[in-house]
């Protein structure tokens, strides 16, 4: 949950896929920022780039993760 909006985050080989089911009441730029933060909270990494898939609330986050 970021600002009371639920997100799901799935790790991928290239970063993370972030989804939510917002109905359109929240500003799209704000949702993009929240999606980036959701990726960071879920992975412990820093979002270096995030893009949104056209027409749906699916975001693709490139991540910079600390060495393990």
C-alpha positions in Angstrom: 0.0 0.0 0.0 1.3 3.4 -1.0 -0.9 6.3 0.1 -3.8 3.9 0.6 -3.5 2.6 -3.0 -2.7 -1.2 -3.2 0.0 -2.3 -5.5 1.3 -5.7 -6.5 5.0 -6.0 -7.3 6.6 -9.0 -9.1 10.3 -9.4 -9.5 11.5 -9.9 -13.1 14.9 -10.5 -14.6 15.0 -6.9 -15.7 13.5 -5.2 -12.6 9.9 -5.3 -11.4 6.4 -5.3 -12.8 4.1 -3.2 -10.6 0.3 -3.2 -10.9 -2.7 -1.5 -9.3 -6.4 -1.4 -9.8 -7.0 2.3 -9.4 -10.2 3.5 -11.1 -8.8 6.7 -12.5 -9.5 9.0 -9.6 -5.8 9.6 -8.9 -3.5 11.7 -11.1 -1.6 9.5 -13.5 1.7 11.2 -12.7 1.1 10.6 -9.1 0.3 6.9 -9.7 3.6 6.6 -11.6 5.5 8.0 -8.7 3.6 5.7 -6.3 4.4 2.7 -8.5 8.1 3.5 -8.3 7.9 3.8 -4.5 6.0 0.5 -4.3 8.8 -1.2 -6.3 11.4 0.2 -4.0 9.5 -0.8 -0.8 8.9 -4.4 -2.1 12.4 -5.0 -3.4 14.7 -2.9 -1.3 16.2 -1.5 -4.5 16.2 2.0 -6.0 14.0 2.6 -9.1 16.2 4.0 -11.8 13.5 4.2 -14.5 9.8 3.5 -14.6 7.4 3.3 -17.6 3.6 2.7 -17.8 1.9 0.3 -20.2 -0.6 2.2 -22.3 -4.2 1.7 -21.3 -3.7 -0.3 -18.1 -2.2 0.4 -14.7 0.9 -1.8 -15.2 4.3 -0.3 -14.7 7.8 -1.6 -15.5 10.5 -0.5 -13.1 14.3 -0.8 -13.8 16.0 -1.2 -10.4 19.5 -0.6 -8.9 19.9 -3.1 -6.1 22.6 -3.2 -3.5 25.2 -6.0 -3.8 24.1 -9.2 -2.0 
